[in-house]
Amino acid sequence: MNLIPSLRFYRDLGKLEKKNERLKEAIKKQMGRLQNNPTHPSLRLHRLSGQSVYSISVTMSIRMIVAFRGDDIHLLRVGTHEDVY
């Protein structure tokens, strides 16, 4: 599967990395898992109610919002629960 980050995802990622450099590795690790096995238990993948997008957990406080379209996974947002929902 191909990961396709949005411009908003890149902006969110930049803000997070400025606050906490260690998040970069956690995000990278979860992106690898998502690409190789979207159903990996540590992702805690779930569909957001009433929407066609999904949430995965990066850490207990950081979420990533994604959309599946064919063989592509669009990375839409990344941030705290309050920031991305």
VENSULQUI-V547409 format. One record per helix or strand of 3 or more residues. SS is the DSSP state (H for helix, E for strand). FROM is the first residue (numbers start at 1). TO is the last residue. If there is no record, write none. Layout:
ss = {SS;SS}
from = {FROM;FROM}
to = {TO;TO}
This chain:
ss = {E;H;H;H;E;E;E;H}
from = {2;7;22;41;54;62;72;81}
to = {5;19;36;43;57;69;80;84}
